[in-house]
Amino acid sequence: MRFFLCWGFGIWFVASAVFRLIGHYFFTFKEPLLMIATYIVAFPIVWLATIPIYSIKK
């Protein structure tokens, strides 16, 4: 259980840092294709960050 707590905190920390540092590029209505692409790319990243870990840790 401790592993998943640390893993979740690490993912939250990285995501918060990304949005803090370059989030103003993601949430702009001037570039709607960039915003849509960001959301589309987010799904595989979340999958890669969770499913393999769940499989390894069972």
N, CA, C and O atoms as a Tripos MOL2 file, in Angstrom:
@<TRIPOS>MOLECULE
protein
  232   231    58     0     0
PROTEIN
NO_CHARGES

@<TRIPOS>ATOM
      1 N           0.8210   -1.1910    0.0000 N.3       1 MET1
      2 CA          0.0000    0.0000    0.0000 C.3       1 MET1
      3 C           0.8610    1.2490    0.0000 C.2       1 MET1
      4 O           0.5060    2.2440   -0.6330 O.2       1 MET1
      5 N           1.9710    1.2150    0.6900 N.am      2 ARG2
      6 CA          2.8490    2.3770    0.7650 C.3       2 ARG2
      7 C           3.4090    2.7310   -0.6170 C.2       2 ARG2
      8 O           3.5720    3.9050   -0.9480 O.2       2 ARG2
      9 N           3.7000    1.7020   -1.4130 N.am      3 PHE3
     10 CA          4.2030    1.9370   -2.7580 C.3       3 PHE3
     11 C           3.2170    2.7550   -3.5840 C.2       3 PHE3
     12 O           3.6040    3.7130   -4.2530 O.2       3 PHE3
     13 N           1.9390    2.3710   -3.5350 N.am      4 PHE4
     14 CA          0.9330    3.0710   -4.3260 C.3       4 PHE4
     15 C           0.7210    4.5020   -3.8350 C.2       4 PHE4
     16 O           0.4340    5.3960   -4.6320 O.2       4 PHE4
     17 N           0.8590    4.7170   -2.5580 N.am      5 LEU5
     18 CA          0.7670    6.0700   -2.0250 C.3       5 LEU5
     19 C           1.9000    6.9350   -2.5680 C.2       5 LEU5
     20 O           1.6730    8.0620   -3.0080 O.2       5 LEU5
     21 N           3.1130    6.4040   -2.5360 N.am      6 CYS6
     22 CA          4.2670    7.1420   -3.0650 C.3       6 CYS6
     23 C           4.1610    7.3200   -4.5690 C.2       6 CYS6
     24 O           4.4770    8.3890   -5.0900 O.2       6 CYS6
     25 N           3.7200    6.2840   -5.2730 N.am      7 TRP7
     26 CA          3.5720    6.3610   -6.7310 C.3       7 TRP7
     27 C           2.5280    7.4250   -7.0970 C.2       7 TRP7
     28 O           2.7670    8.2330   -7.9950 O.2       7 TRP7
     29 N           1.4010    7.4360   -6.4310 N.am      8 GLY8
     30 CA          0.3640    8.4280   -6.6890 C.3       8 GLY8
     31 C           0.8400    9.8430   -6.3900 C.2       8 GLY8
     32 O           0.5560   10.7760   -7.1410 O.2       8 GLY8
     33 N           1.5660    9.9930   -5.2870 N.am      9 PHE9
     34 CA          2.1030   11.3090   -4.9620 C.3       9 PHE9
     35 C           3.0920   11.7590   -6.0270 C.2       9 PHE9
     36 O           3.0930   12.9270   -6.4160 O.2       9 PHE9
     37 N           3.9320   10.8500   -6.5000 N.am     10 GLY10
     38 CA          4.9090   11.1990   -7.5370 C.3      10 GLY10
     39 C           4.2460   11.6210   -8.8310 C.2      10 GLY10
     40 O           4.6670   12.5930   -9.4580 O.2      10 GLY10
     41 N           3.2170   10.9040   -9.2340 N.am     11 ILE11
     42 CA          2.4940   11.2790  -10.4550 C.3      11 ILE11
     43 C           1.8100   12.6180  -10.2780 C.2      11 ILE11
     44 O           1.8480   13.4590  -11.1760 O.2      11 ILE11
     45 N           1.1850   12.8250   -9.1320 N.am     12 TRP12
     46 CA          0.5440   14.1180   -8.8640 C.3      12 TRP12
     47 C           1.5760   15.2450   -8.9140 C.2      12 TRP12
     48 O           1.3200   16.2960   -9.5020 O.2      12 TRP12
     49 N           2.7390   15.0280   -8.3010 N.am     13 PHE13
     50 CA          3.7700   16.0540   -8.2440 C.3      13 PHE13
     51 C           4.2680   16.4100   -9.6440 C.2      13 PHE13
     52 O           4.4070   17.5870   -9.9760 O.2      13 PHE13
     53 N           4.5320   15.4040  -10.4550 N.am     14 VAL14
     54 CA          5.0150   15.6600  -11.8230 C.3      14 VAL14
     55 C           3.9500   16.3750  -12.6440 C.2      14 VAL14
     56 O           4.2520   17.3360  -13.3510 O.2      14 VAL14
     57 N           2.7040   15.9110  -12.5560 N.am     15 ALA15
     58 CA          1.6290   16.5520  -13.3130 C.3      15 ALA15
     59 C           1.4260   17.9990  -12.8700 C.2      15 ALA15
     60 O           1.2170   18.8810  -13.7030 O.2      15 ALA15
     61 N           1.4860   18.2410  -11.5770 N.am     16 SER16
     62 CA          1.3440   19.6170  -11.0790 C.3      16 SER16
     63 C           2.4840   20.5010  -11.5570 C.2      16 SER16
     64 O           2.2650   21.6560  -11.9230 O.2      16 SER16
     65 N           3.6950   19.9680  -11.5560 N.am     17 ALA17
     66 CA          4.8410   20.7440  -12.0290 C.3      17 ALA17
     67 C           4.7180   21.0600  -13.5180 C.2      17 ALA17
     68 O           5.0180   22.1740  -13.9470 O.2      17 ALA17
     69 N           4.2750   20.0780  -14.3030 N.am     18 VAL18
     70 CA          4.1030   20.3110  -15.7430 C.3      18 VAL18
     71 C           3.0700   21.3940  -15.9780 C.2      18 VAL18
     72 O           3.3100   22.3210  -16.7530 O.2      18 VAL18
     73 N           1.9240   21.2920  -15.3220 N.am     19 PHE19
     74 CA          0.8850   22.3040  -15.5200 C.3      19 PHE19
     75 C           1.3040   23.6660  -14.9750 C.2      19 PHE19
     76 O           0.9060   24.6960  -15.5180 O.2      19 PHE19
     77 N           2.0860   23.6830  -13.9310 N.am     20 ARG20
     78 CA          2.5480   24.9610  -13.3730 C.3      20 ARG20
     79 C           3.5410   25.6470  -14.3020 C.2      20 ARG20
     80 O           3.4940   26.8640  -14.4820 O.2      20 ARG20
     81 N           4.4360   24.8640  -14.8890 N.am     21 LEU21
     82 CA          5.4940   25.4440  -15.7130 C.3      21 LEU21
     83 C           5.0630   25.7280  -17.1520 C.2      21 LEU21
     84 O           5.4380   26.7560  -17.7150 O.2      21 LEU21
     85 N           4.2870   24.8360  -17.7490 N.am     22 ILE22
     86 CA          3.9100   25.0470  -19.1540 C.3      22 ILE22
     87 C           2.4060   24.9060  -19.3890 C.2      22 ILE22
     88 O           1.9750   24.7000  -20.5240 O.2      22 ILE22
     89 N           1.6230   25.0130  -18.3520 N.am     23 GLY23
     90 CA          0.1790   24.8830  -18.4710 C.3      23 GLY23
     91 C          -0.4830   25.9710  -19.2930 C.2      23 GLY23
     92 O          -1.5480   25.7490  -19.8690 O.2      23 GLY23
     93 N           0.1220   27.1270  -19.3570 N.am     24 HIS24
     94 CA         -0.4850   28.2150  -20.1190 C.3      24 HIS24
     95 C          -0.4940   27.9140  -21.6190 C.2      24 HIS24
     96 O          -1.2280   28.5610  -22.3660 O.2      24 HIS24
     97 N           0.2930   26.9620  -22.0650 N.am     25 TYR25
     98 CA          0.2430   26.5400  -23.4650 C.3      25 TYR25
     99 C          -0.8980   25.5570  -23.7100 C.2      25 TYR25
    100 O          -1.4240   25.4760  -24.8200 O.2      25 TYR25
    101 N          -1.2780   24.8150  -22.6810 N.am     26 PHE26
    102 CA         -2.3090   23.8030  -22.8390 C.3      26 PHE26
    103 C          -3.7170   24.3930  -22.8520 C.2      26 PHE26
    104 O          -4.5700   23.9550  -23.6240 O.2      26 PHE26
    105 N          -3.9540   25.3680  -22.0120 N.am     27 PHE27
    106 CA         -5.3060   25.8760  -21.8130 C.3      27 PHE27
    107 C          -5.5000   27.2270  -22.4840 C.2      27 PHE27
    108 O          -5.7970   28.2230  -21.8260 O.2      27 PHE27
    109 N          -5.3320   27.2480  -23.7760 N.am     28 THR28
    110 CA         -5.5570   28.4780  -24.5200 C.3      28 THR28
    111 C          -6.5550   28.2120  -25.6430 C.2      28 THR28
    112 O          -6.4760   27.1950  -26.3330 O.2      28 THR28
    113 N          -7.4640   29.1090  -25.8100 N.am     29 PHE29
    114 CA         -8.4480   28.9570  -26.8750 C.3      29 PHE29
    115 C          -7.9150   29.4760  -28.2070 C.2      29 PHE29
    116 O          -8.5740   29.3330  -29.2370 O.2      29 PHE29
    117 N          -6.7350   30.0750  -28.1920 N.am     30 LYS30
    118 CA         -6.1270   30.5380  -29.4360 C.3      30 LYS30
    119 C          -5.6190   29.3530  -30.2620 C.2      30 LYS30
    120 O          -5.5720   29.4300  -31.4900 O.2      30 LYS30
    121 N          -5.2440   28.2790  -29.6080 N.am     31 GLU31
    122 CA         -4.7380   27.0670  -30.2610 C.3      31 GLU31
    123 C          -5.5980   25.8650  -29.8560 C.2      31 GLU31
    124 O          -5.1580   25.0480  -29.0470 O.2      31 GLU31
    125 N          -6.7960   25.7430  -30.3920 N.am     32 PRO32
    126 CA         -7.6690   24.6440  -29.9660 C.3      32 PRO32
    127 C          -7.1210   23.2660  -30.3360 C.2      32 PRO32
    128 O          -7.3660   22.2980  -29.6160 O.2      32 PRO32
    129 N          -6.3900   23.1590  -31.4370 N.am     33 LEU33
    130 CA         -5.8400   21.8550  -31.8110 C.3      33 LEU33
    131 C          -4.7850   21.3900  -30.8200 C.2      33 LEU33
    132 O          -4.6880   20.1970  -30.5330 O.2      33 LEU33
    133 N          -3.9960   22.3180  -30.2950 N.am     34 LEU34
    134 CA         -3.0050   21.9660  -29.2840 C.3      34 LEU34
    135 C          -3.6910   21.4780  -28.0100 C.2      34 LEU34
    136 O          -3.2460   20.5140  -27.3870 O.2      34 LEU34
    137 N          -4.7570   22.1380  -27.6340 N.am     35 MET35
    138 CA         -5.4840   21.7480  -26.4340 C.3      35 MET35
    139 C          -6.1170   20.3700  -26.6190 C.2      35 MET35
    140 O          -6.0670   19.5450  -25.7060 O.2      35 MET35
    141 N          -6.7000   20.1130  -27.7630 N.am     36 ILE36
    142 CA         -7.3060   18.8070  -28.0340 C.3      36 ILE36
    143 C          -6.2270   17.7300  -28.0720 C.2      36 ILE36
    144 O          -6.4130   16.6500  -27.5110 O.2      36 ILE36
    145 N          -5.1080   18.0090  -28.7230 N.am     37 ALA37
    146 CA         -4.0090   17.0410  -28.8100 C.3      37 ALA37
    147 C          -3.4560   16.7190  -27.4260 C.2      37 ALA37
    148 O          -3.0930   15.5750  -27.1520 O.2      37 ALA37
    149 N          -3.3910   17.7150  -26.5590 N.am     38 THR38
    150 CA         -2.9030   17.4920  -25.2030 C.3      38 THR38
    151 C          -3.7990   16.5160  -24.4530 C.2      38 THR38
    152 O          -3.3110   15.6190  -23.7650 O.2      38 THR38
    153 N          -5.0990   16.6900  -24.5850 N.am     39 TYR39
    154 CA         -6.0200   15.7790  -23.9080 C.3      39 TYR39
    155 C          -5.9660   14.3810  -24.5090 C.2      39 TYR39
    156 O          -6.0840   13.3930  -23.7840 O.2      39 TYR39
    157 N          -5.7900   14.2850  -25.8190 N.am     40 ILE40
    158 CA         -5.6930   12.9770  -26.4660 C.3      40 ILE40
    159 C          -4.4190   12.2610  -26.0380 C.2      40 ILE40
    160 O          -4.4400   11.0510  -25.8120 O.2      40 ILE40
    161 N          -3.3200   12.9830  -25.9250 N.am     41 VAL41
    162 CA         -2.0460   12.3830  -25.5190 C.3      41 VAL41
    163 C          -2.0630   12.0180  -24.0340 C.2      41 VAL41
    164 O          -1.3250   11.1270  -23.6140 O.2      41 VAL41
    165 N          -2.8810   12.6820  -23.2470 N.am     42 ALA42
    166 CA         -2.9250   12.4180  -21.8100 C.3      42 ALA42
    167 C          -3.4240   11.0060  -21.5000 C.2      42 ALA42
    168 O          -2.9690   10.3930  -20.5350 O.2      42 ALA42
    169 N          -4.3400   10.4890  -22.2950 N.am     43 PHE43
    170 CA         -4.8860    9.1570  -22.0210 C.3      43 PHE43
    171 C          -3.8330    8.0590  -22.0860 C.2      43 PHE43
    172 O          -3.7580    7.2530  -21.1590 O.2      43 PHE43
    173 N          -3.0150    7.9860  -23.1370 N.am     44 PRO44
    174 CA         -1.9760    6.9450  -23.1330 C.3      44 PRO44
    175 C          -0.9350    7.1320  -22.0320 C.2      44 PRO44
    176 O          -0.4000    6.1530  -21.5110 O.2      44 PRO44
    177 N          -0.6510    8.3670  -21.6810 N.am     45 ILE45
    178 CA          0.3160    8.6080  -20.6040 C.3      45 ILE45
    179 C          -0.2330    8.0940  -19.2730 C.2      45 ILE45
    180 O           0.4920    7.4610  -18.5050 O.2      45 ILE45
    181 N          -1.4870    8.3570  -19.0050 N.am     46 VAL46
    182 CA         -2.1060    7.8590  -17.7760 C.3      46 VAL46
    183 C          -2.1360    6.3350  -17.7990 C.2      46 VAL46
    184 O          -1.8750    5.6950  -16.7800 O.2      46 VAL46
    185 N          -2.4470    5.7560  -18.9380 N.am     47 TRP47
    186 CA         -2.4620    4.2940  -19.0570 C.3      47 TRP47
    187 C          -1.0810    3.7210  -18.7740 C.2      47 TRP47
    188 O          -0.9510    2.7490  -18.0300 O.2      47 TRP47
    189 N          -0.0450    4.3220  -19.3650 N.am     48 LEU48
    190 CA          1.3170    3.8380  -19.1600 C.3      48 LEU48
    191 C           1.7890    4.0290  -17.7170 C.2      48 LEU48
    192 O           2.6590    3.2970  -17.2450 O.2      48 LEU48
    193 N           1.2270    4.9900  -17.0350 N.am     49 ALA49
    194 CA          1.6350    5.2400  -15.6540 C.3      49 ALA49
    195 C           0.9000    4.3580  -14.6480 C.2      49 ALA49
    196 O           1.3170    4.2660  -13.4940 O.2      49 ALA49
    197 N          -0.1890    3.7060  -15.0670 N.am     50 THR50
    198 CA         -0.9740    2.9340  -14.1120 C.3      50 THR50
    199 C          -1.0320    1.4330  -14.4100 C.2      50 THR50
    200 O          -0.7140    0.6190  -13.5420 O.2      50 THR50
    201 N          -1.4220    1.0720  -15.5900 N.am     51 ILE51
    202 CA         -1.6840   -0.3460  -15.8940 C.3      51 ILE51
    203 C          -0.4600   -1.2240  -15.7070 C.2      51 ILE51
    204 O          -0.5840   -2.2710  -15.0720 O.2      51 ILE51
    205 N           0.7210   -0.8700  -16.2180 N.am     52 PRO52
    206 CA          1.8880   -1.7360  -15.9710 C.3      52 PRO52
    207 C           2.2270   -1.8830  -14.4810 C.2      52 PRO52
    208 O           2.6270   -2.9620  -14.0430 O.2      52 PRO52
    209 N           2.0710   -0.8230  -13.7150 N.am     53 ILE53
    210 CA          2.3540   -0.8890  -12.2820 C.3      53 ILE53
    211 C           1.3540   -1.8130  -11.5980 C.2      53 ILE53
    212 O           1.7430   -2.6080  -10.7420 O.2      53 ILE53
    213 N           0.0890   -1.7270  -11.9530 N.am     54 TYR54
    214 CA         -0.9030   -2.6260  -11.3710 C.3      54 TYR54
    215 C          -0.5990   -4.0760  -11.7250 C.2      54 TYR54
    216 O          -0.7650   -4.9670  -10.8930 O.2      54 TYR54
    217 N          -0.1560   -4.3150  -12.9500 N.am     55 SER55
    218 CA          0.1780   -5.6800  -13.3680 C.3      55 SER55
    219 C           1.3880   -6.2180  -12.6030 C.2      55 SER55
    220 O           1.4110   -7.3790  -12.1940 O.2      55 SER55
    221 N           2.3720   -5.3740  -12.4210 N.am     56 ILE56
    222 CA          3.5870   -5.7950  -11.7020 C.3      56 ILE56
    223 C           3.2840   -6.0440  -10.2280 C.2      56 ILE56
    224 O           3.7340   -7.0390   -9.6600 O.2      56 ILE56
    225 N           2.5400   -5.1630   -9.6220 N.am     57 LYS57
    226 CA          2.2470   -5.2580   -8.1850 C.3      57 LYS57
    227 C           1.0700   -6.1750   -7.8560 C.2      57 LYS57
    228 O           0.8930   -6.5570   -6.6990 O.2      57 LYS57
    229 N           0.2810   -6.5270   -8.8360 N.am     58 LYS58
    230 CA         -0.9000   -7.3890   -8.6720 C.3      58 LYS58
    231 C          -1.8120   -6.8500   -7.5980 C.2      58 LYS58
    232 O          -2.8550   -7.4420   -7.3200 O.2      58 LYS58
@<TRIPOS>BOND
     1     1     2 1
     2     2     3 1
     3     3     4 2
     4     3     5 am
     5     5     6 1
     6     6     7 1
     7     7     8 2
     8     7     9 am
     9     9    10 1
    10    10    11 1
    11    11    12 2
    12    11    13 am
    13    13    14 1
    14    14    15 1
    15    15    16 2
    16    15    17 am
    17    17    18 1
    18    18    19 1
    19    19    20 2
    20    19    21 am
    21    21    22 1
    22    22    23 1
    23    23    24 2
    24    23    25 am
    25    25    26 1
    26    26    27 1
    27    27    28 2
    28    27    29 am
    29    29    30 1
    30    30    31 1
    31    31    32 2
    32    31    33 am
    33    33    34 1
    34    34    35 1
    35    35    36 2
    36    35    37 am
    37    37    38 1
    38    38    39 1
    39    39    40 2
    40    39    41 am
    41    41    42 1
    42    42    43 1
    43    43    44 2
    44    43    45 am
    45    45    46 1
    46    46    47 1
    47    47    48 2
    48    47    49 am
    49    49    50 1
    50    50    51 1
    51    51    52 2
    52    51    53 am
    53    53    54 1
    54    54    55 1
    55    55    56 2
    56    55    57 am
    57    57    58 1
    58    58    59 1
    59    59    60 2
    60    59    61 am
    61    61    62 1
    62    62    63 1
    63    63    64 2
    64    63    65 am
    65    65    66 1
    66    66    67 1
    67    67    68 2
    68    67    69 am
    69    69    70 1
    70    70    71 1
    71    71    72 2
    72    71    73 am
    73    73    74 1
    74    74    75 1
    75    75    76 2
    76    75    77 am
    77    77    78 1
    78    78    79 1
    79    79    80 2
    80    79    81 am
    81    81    82 1
    82    82    83 1
    83    83    84 2
    84    83    85 am
    85    85    86 1
    86    86    87 1
    87    87    88 2
    88    87    89 am
    89    89    90 1
    90    90    91 1
    91    91    92 2
    92    91    93 am
    93    93    94 1
    94    94    95 1
    95    95    96 2
    96    95    97 am
    97    97    98 1
    98    98    99 1
    99    99   100 2
   100    99   101 am
   101   101   102 1
   102   102   103 1
   103   103   104 2
   104   103   105 am
   105   105   106 1
   106   106   107 1
   107   107   108 2
   108   107   109 am
   109   109   110 1
   110   110   111 1
   111   111   112 2
   112   111   113 am
   113   113   114 1
   114   114   115 1
   115   115   116 2
   116   115   117 am
   117   117   118 1
   118   118   119 1
   119   119   120 2
   120   119   121 am
   121   121   122 1
   122   122   123 1
   123   123   124 2
   124   123   125 am
   125   125   126 1
   126   126   127 1
   127   127   128 2
   128   127   129 am
   129   129   130 1
   130   130   131 1
   131   131   132 2
   132   131   133 am
   133   133   134 1
   134   134   135 1
   135   135   136 2
   136   135   137 am
   137   137   138 1
   138   138   139 1
   139   139   140 2
   140   139   141 am
   141   141   142 1
   142   142   143 1
   143   143   144 2
   144   143   145 am
   145   145   146 1
   146   146   147 1
   147   147   148 2
   148   147   149 am
   149   149   150 1
   150   150   151 1
   151   151   152 2
   152   151   153 am
   153   153   154 1
   154   154   155 1
   155   155   156 2
   156   155   157 am
   157   157   158 1
   158   158   159 1
   159   159   160 2
   160   159   161 am
   161   161   162 1
   162   162   163 1
   163   163   164 2
   164   163   165 am
   165   165   166 1
   166   166   167 1
   167   167   168 2
   168   167   169 am
   169   169   170 1
   170   170   171 1
   171   171   172 2
   172   171   173 am
   173   173   174 1
   174   174   175 1
   175   175   176 2
   176   175   177 am
   177   177   178 1
   178   178   179 1
   179   179   180 2
   180   179   181 am
   181   181   182 1
   182   182   183 1
   183   183   184 2
   184   183   185 am
   185   185   186 1
   186   186   187 1
   187   187   188 2
   188   187   189 am
   189   189   190 1
   190   190   191 1
   191   191   192 2
   192   191   193 am
   193   193   194 1
   194   194   195 1
   195   195   196 2
   196   195   197 am
   197   197   198 1
   198   198   199 1
   199   199   200 2
   200   199   201 am
   201   201   202 1
   202   202   203 1
   203   203   204 2
   204   203   205 am
   205   205   206 1
   206   206   207 1
   207   207   208 2
   208   207   209 am
   209   209   210 1
   210   210   211 1
   211   211   212 2
   212   211   213 am
   213   213   214 1
   214   214   215 1
   215   215   216 2
   216   215   217 am
   217   217   218 1
   218   218   219 1
   219   219   220 2
   220   219   221 am
   221   221   222 1
   222   222   223 1
   223   223   224 2
   224   223   225 am
   225   225   226 1
   226   226   227 1
   227   227   228 2
   228   227   229 am
   229   229   230 1
   230   230   231 1
   231   231   232 2
@<TRIPOS>SUBSTRUCTURE
     1 MET1         2 RESIDUE 1 A MET
     2 ARG2         6 RESIDUE 1 A ARG
     3 PHE3        10 RESIDUE 1 A PHE
     4 PHE4        14 RESIDUE 1 A PHE
     5 LEU5        18 RESIDUE 1 A LEU
     6 CYS6        22 RESIDUE 1 A CYS
     7 TRP7        26 RESIDUE 1 A TRP
     8 GLY8        30 RESIDUE 1 A GLY
     9 PHE9        34 RESIDUE 1 A PHE
    10 GLY10       38 RESIDUE 1 A GLY
    11 ILE11       42 RESIDUE 1 A ILE
    12 TRP12       46 RESIDUE 1 A TRP
    13 PHE13       50 RESIDUE 1 A PHE
    14 VAL14       54 RESIDUE 1 A VAL
    15 ALA15       58 RESIDUE 1 A ALA
    16 SER16       62 RESIDUE 1 A SER
    17 ALA17       66 RESIDUE 1 A ALA
    18 VAL18       70 RESIDUE 1 A VAL
    19 PHE19       74 RESIDUE 1 A PHE
    20 ARG20       78 RESIDUE 1 A ARG
    21 LEU21       82 RESIDUE 1 A LEU
    22 ILE22       86 RESIDUE 1 A ILE
    23 GLY23       90 RESIDUE 1 A GLY
    24 HIS24       94 RESIDUE 1 A HIS
    25 TYR25       98 RESIDUE 1 A TYR
    26 PHE26      102 RESIDUE 1 A PHE
    27 PHE27      106 RESIDUE 1 A PHE
    28 THR28      110 RESIDUE 1 A THR
    29 PHE29      114 RESIDUE 1 A PHE
    30 LYS30      118 RESIDUE 1 A LYS
    31 GLU31      122 RESIDUE 1 A GLU
    32 PRO32      126 RESIDUE 1 A PRO
    33 LEU33      130 RESIDUE 1 A LEU
    34 LEU34      134 RESIDUE 1 A LEU
    35 MET35      138 RESIDUE 1 A MET
    36 ILE36      142 RESIDUE 1 A ILE
    37 ALA37      146 RESIDUE 1 A ALA
    38 THR38      150 RESIDUE 1 A THR
    39 TYR39      154 RESIDUE 1 A TYR
    40 ILE40      158 RESIDUE 1 A ILE
    41 VAL41      162 RESIDUE 1 A VAL
    42 ALA42      166 RESIDUE 1 A ALA
    43 PHE43      170 RESIDUE 1 A PHE
    44 PRO44      174 RESIDUE 1 A PRO
    45 ILE45      178 RESIDUE 1 A ILE
    46 VAL46      182 RESIDUE 1 A VAL
    47 TRP47      186 RESIDUE 1 A TRP
    48 LEU48      190 RESIDUE 1 A LEU
    49 ALA49      194 RESIDUE 1 A ALA
    50 THR50      198 RESIDUE 1 A THR
    51 ILE51      202 RESIDUE 1 A ILE
    52 PRO52      206 RESIDUE 1 A PRO
    53 ILE53      210 RESIDUE 1 A ILE
    54 TYR54      214 RESIDUE 1 A TYR
    55 SER55      218 RESIDUE 1 A SER
    56 ILE56      222 RESIDUE 1 A ILE
    57 LYS57      226 RESIDUE 1 A LYS
    58 LYS58      230 RESIDUE 1 A LYS
